[in-house]
Amino acid sequence: MDIKNYLQEKRQSIDSYLISYLEAPSAPSVLNEAMKYSLFAGGKRIRPILALTSYEACGGDPAKIIPQAAALELIHTYSLIHDDLPAMDNDELRRGKPTSHKVFGEAIAILAGDALLTEAFLMMANGASNGGAINPTCLLKAVREVALSAGANGMVGGQAQDILSENSEPDADTLEFIHLHKTAALITASVRMGPILADSTRDKLYSLTRYGECIGLAFQIIDDVLDVEGTTEELGKSAGSDSKKKKLTYPLLFGIEGARQKAKDLIESATDALCIFSSEAGPLREIAKYLGERRA
């Protein structure tokens, strides 16, 4: 299959929904403008695409869970807005554009992030009225899954440990905790959303959970490597920022080649985890390969 075309088609369906959903402006208008500015700054939509693709692998029609999948992008975007703030990573560039706080000021950037996070759960709940396509119990489980992965026991906990570990001695356990929570948690929840909403078997949920954990950790390791080897133009954000901030990263602890090998092993483990699936998981296998080879 042509994975780039596949990703482009899925991205367009997500973007079309998001554009339509945010068509009615909120008050004040600058808040709506700030939300849209970061949301439509050119993201890959990997998390919602993973939700759609895993749902499809479990026999579902991905068009029926667009609201739930799209909500993941709101959560991801909020995290980027807050990550870039001066009190956090203090970045001035994101996806090749000035960061939200550089355009709208810190206060509006913080509120735009808050609004996106809150709106995500409203979006998931509103999507329950799409013709009875989703079992309400399954939807509740999916909402709980996403909340758990995004909060103190997931992404936010990882972000906090990331900040606390700056300038610290390299430690493999702490590094893995940061990456598994800061990045892999929401990616894993995105993959798990599919079988949860499809009310799939325990075996399929376990298989896809393992897949999500592996690609999620690999994704962040590759980010670490690209921060060292990539350029600002390629990455759309300031290259070399991890080193400047003395972040705990895989290249710091294991070297570039060691980090690359770790990511490669994780991508292989992710595809191995899909052994109980046949061709219906083909797109998931291709996405894993694509993520392992990305340059931005």
Buried (B, 14 or more C-beta within 10 A) or exposed (E): EEBEEBBEEBBEBBBEBBEEBBEEEEEEEBBBBBBBBBBBBEBBBBBBBBBBBBBBBBEBEBEBBBBBBBBBBBBBBBBBBBBBBEEBBBBEBBBBBBBBBBBBEEEBBBBBBBBBBEBBBEBBBBBBEBEEBBBEEBBBBBBEBBBBBBEEEBBBBBBBBBBEBEEEEEEEEBBBBBBBBBBBBBBBBBBBBBBBBBBBEEEBBBBBBBBBBBBBBBBBBBBBBBBBBBEEEEBBBBBBBBEEBEBBBBBBBBEEEEBBEBBBEBBBBBBEBBEEBEEEBBBBBBBBBBBBEEEB
